[in-house]
Amino acid sequence: MYLASDNTSGVPEQVLAALTAANDGFALGYGADALMDRVRDKIRALFEAPEAAVYLVATGTAANSLAIASYIQPWQTVYCHRHAHIEEDECCAPEFYAGGAKLTLLDGPDAKIDADQLEQGLASAPGGVHHVQKGLLSLTNITERGARYSVAEVTRLCAIAKAHGLPVHLDGARFSNAIVAEGCSPAEMTWKAGVDVVSFGGTKNGLMGVEAVVFFDPAKAWEFELRRKRGGHLFSKHRYLSAQMDAYLTDDLWRDLAITANARAAALEAGLREAGARLVHPRGGNILFAEFPLKAHEALRKAGAVYYDWPAPPPEGAGPDHPHQCRLVASWSTTEAHVADFVEILKGAL
């Protein structure tokens, strides 16, 4: 019953086999390996973007920060939700890689930017030399509160940004979960909606550690390459990144893994509702935020369940009936038995 995060899961056999195969013999480094050529072609086909520039890095922080830095100047700002991953969980890495550019925080339910607030903020932003300049819009899908932007919502937000001359970045650490849940294509969620650059996540969906950065405008490619090298994220033995991503893209493994994670989360959601737990945010993919009494949390953890209190541990001295919130994340390796056991213990405790 390990529901702490999808980055705690193991790695599918297909990926381990690909790494073993890539380990045979010799290969050019720094992304010049033949596997990377194959990955580039596959991602271009997946996103229906034959001219896209495609790069691999090992972490989501690097993917987001380097992508954003390629579009922004130090005197500009990134518009994002106040609960965006780049705000809450990147230790100011986007500001660091962008030379001090700031983040301007917006609001909206379930960590989704309110379109009217974005429009108002951009329209009223001063542009004089004494003020921070408008730079870029960053969206997170799936959001940090487990919700999902629809294609229509992404399209509207992109249109507002473009009307003010802003490019758009999409943090897609759980992009696959969003695509599967939305029932759309990667192209429909990105460049067709107005997104300029996306981090196509792999680590949270089963890979050992690799993310793809996809620029739909190849003119940004050289700057990203320089920033990646200068930032210490150009891998020498790059073939091991390429091998993971190649396996991920083979026979739609990326999609199958996300389907499984989303299905387990859907089953968990049904069980939580049946048990009488309160769902704090709508489920957009594989993440749930739920509230139920402390006595149930104690029973679950005693039985071996692992997950995070959210947003903080319970207050000191809280009684067994005190309602307490948590975050539950299903992964590709979460089983039906894990979900059934969790729900059974929860029901018994309540």
N, C-alpha and C positions, 0 to 999 in steps of 0.2 A: 504493500500500500504506500508506495513512494510517490507522492504527489507534490513534492516541493517545487520542482521546475522541470521543464523538458530538456534542460541542458544537463540533467543528472542521469539521463538514460545512456544505455550502451550504444554501440555502433552496429548497424546491420551487417550480416555476413557478406553481402555483396560488396560493401565498402572495404571490409577487411581483406577480402579476396583481391580487390582492385589494388590495394596498397601492397599486398604480397607480390602481385604480378609486376607492379611498377618498380619493385625493389630489385628486379632481375637486371643485371647488366649496368649499362651506363646511359646517362641522358644529360643533355645540355641543361645548364642551370638558369635561374632568374627568369623563368617563364618562356624560355626558348625550346622547351621540351615538346615532343610531338603530341603528347596527351593534351597540352594546353591548346594546340591548334584545333583539336577535336572538340574540346570544351567550348572554345569560342564559337565554332560553327553551330554547336548544339544550342547554345544560349541565344545566338542570333535567330535560329529557327524557332525556338520556343517563344521568343518575344516578337517574332515577325518583324525583325529589325536587322536587315542584312548589313547595314553600315555601322551598327553599334560597336563601340569600343568596350571590351570586356576584360576585367582584371580580377585577380584573386588575392585576398588577404586572409589572415588566420583568425581575426576577431571582428565582432560586430562593431566594437568601438573604433577600430581602425577604418572599417568600411564607411561608417557614418561620418567620422571626423574628416577623413581625407576627401571624401566626396563633397562634403559641404565646403571645405576649404578651397576646393577647385573652382567654386562659383562665387566666392565672397571675398571682399577686401576687409582689412582690419577695422576700418571706420564704418562698416555696415553691421546690420543686425539680422539674425535669423528669427523669423516668426515661428513659434511652435506652441504646443499646448503646455500648460504649466505642469502637467504630468507626463510629458513626453519622455522617452527614454534618454534622449540627449540632454535633458534637463535634470532628471532625477538620478540617473545611473551611469554617467560617463565621466564623473570627476573633473568636469570642465574641459574634457578633451577636445570638443569642437572649438571652444574658444582658444585653446592652446594651439591647435593645428592651424587655425585661421588667424593667428597673430594677434589675438585679443578681441576679435569681433564678439559682440555681446549677443545674448538671447533675449528676445522680447516675448514674454509669456502671455498667452491667450487662454481663455476658458471655454467651457462647453461641457455638457454632460458626458460621463463615461470616457473621459480623456479624449473626446473628439472635439476639434476646434469648431466653435460656432461660426458659421459663415457670415452672419450679419456683424458679429464682433470683428472678424477679420477685415471685412469691407470698411467698417467704421474706423478701425485702427489704421489701416493703410491710407484712407482718405484724409485723416486728420494728422498724419505724421508730418512734423515740420521738416523741411528739407534744406535749411540754411547751413552755413558752414559751422555753426555752433552745435549742431545736432547730429546724432547718429543717423546714418543713411539707411534706407530700406535695401535689404540685400537678398533674402531668399525665404521661401516658405518650406518648412519641413513637416511632413506628416508621418505618423507611425501607424502601420496597419499589419497586424492587429494591435490595438492600442494597449497601453500599460494597465488599463482596467478591463481588458478582455473583450472589449467591444470591437466592432468591425465597421470601417468606412465602406459604404456601398460604392459601386462604380459611379453612380450619379452624384454622390457626395464628393468623391475625389474630383470629378469633373467640374463641379461648381466651385470648389475651393481653388482649383487650378486656374479656372477662368478669372476669378477675382485677382489672384496673384499676377497673372499675365497682363491683366488690364492696367496694373501698376508697374509693369516691367520686371516682375520678379520671376526667377526660375524656381522650380519645385523639386525638392528631394523627398524620396519615400524611403523611410526606414522599414525594411522588409525582413526583419529578423524572423518573423512568423508569417512572411508573405505567402508561403505555400498553404498555410492554414486558412488564410483569408481568401485565397483564390478558390480553394475547394469549397469553402462555405458559401462563397458568393456565387459559385457556378459560372465564373467568367474565365476568360483567357488572361494570361499575363500581360498581353498587349493592351487589352481593354482596361486593365487596372493601372496601366502606366502611361506609355507615350500617347496612346489614343485618347486618354483622359487629360493629358497635358503635363505629365511628369517628365522631368528632364533627366534625372538620374535616380537609380534604385539600388539599394543593397538587397540582393537576392540571397536570403539567409539559408544556411545549411546546418550550422551547429545545433540550433534548437530543434531541428527536424531530423536528427539522427547522425549527422556527420561528426567526425572526430574533432574538426576545427577548421572550417573554411567558409568564407562568404564571398560571393561574387558582387563586384561593383559594375553596373551596366550603365554606360553613358550613351544616350540616344543621339547626342551630338558629338561626333568623333573629334570635333575641334578641341574638346577639353582633354583629349587623351594624353597629350604630351605633358601638360601641367600635372595631371594626376600621376603619371609615371615618375616625374621628378619629386613630387611630394611624397609618394610612397617610398622612394629610395631614401630621401632625406629624413623621413620619419622613422626609418628602421623597419619597414614592413615589406621590403622586397626579399622574399625567401631565396636563399641560394639553391637549396634542393627543392625547387619549386614543384617538381614532378609529384611530390607527395600531396600537395594541395590539388594539383590537377587530377590525380587519380581519384581522390575522394569525389570531386565535383563531376568527373566523368561517370562514375558509378551512379551517382545521385540522379543524373540525367538519362541514364540508360533504362529503357523500358518503363519510363515514367515512375521510377522509384520515388522521386520527390513527392509525387502526387499520392502514391499509395501510402507512404508514411504519414502524410498529413491527413488522409482519409481516416486512417486508423486512430490517430490522436483525437481528431474531431469526434469520431464515433464514440470513443470511450468517454470523452467529456460530455457528450449528449446523454449517454446512459447515466453518468454520474449526476447530471443536472436533473434528470427524471427522478432518480432516487432521492436526491436532496429535497425536491419538492414533495415527494410522497411522504418523506419523513417529517415534513413540516418546517424545514429550514427556510430561511429567507435568502433569496438571491439578491445581492446588492447591486450588481450590474448585469446587463444583458450579455448572454454568451455569444460571442462572435466567432469562436473557433474552438480552441482547446483549453481556455482558461476560465475558471469560475471564481467568483468572490461570493462567499456565503456567510450567513450569520446564524448561530445556534448556541444554546446554553453551554457554559463552561463544563458542566458535568459530562456532556457528550464529547467535548474536546479531550477531557481527561481519559475517558474510556477508549477513545480512538488511539491516543498516544500510548496508552498502556498496552494496547493490542499491537503496537508497532507501526502505526500510521505516521508518516513523516510529511509535514507541510508547514507553511509559514503562517504565523499570526499576521493579521493585516488590519490596519497599518502599524500596529504596535502590540506588544504583549498586553495581557489583561491587567487592569489596575490592581494594585496590591490590596488584598483583603476582599476581593470580589467573591461573592458566593457562588454556589454551584448552578444557580439559575440565571446568573448574569449573562446576558447575550453578548457573544463575542464573535468578531469577524475573522475570516481566514481567506487565504488564496490557495486554490487547488488547481494544479496544472497536469493535464494528461499528456503523455508522450506516445510515440509510436510503439514503445515497449510496455505501456500500461495494458494489462490484460483484463478480460471480462471478469476474471476471478478477483482481481484487485478491487475493481469497482463494486462487485457484489459484496465482498467482505466489508468494505468501508460502509456501504449503505446499511448492511445488516447490523453492524455494531452501532451505527448512528441511531437507527430505529430502536434498538434495544435500550440504549441510554436515554432516549426520550420517552 
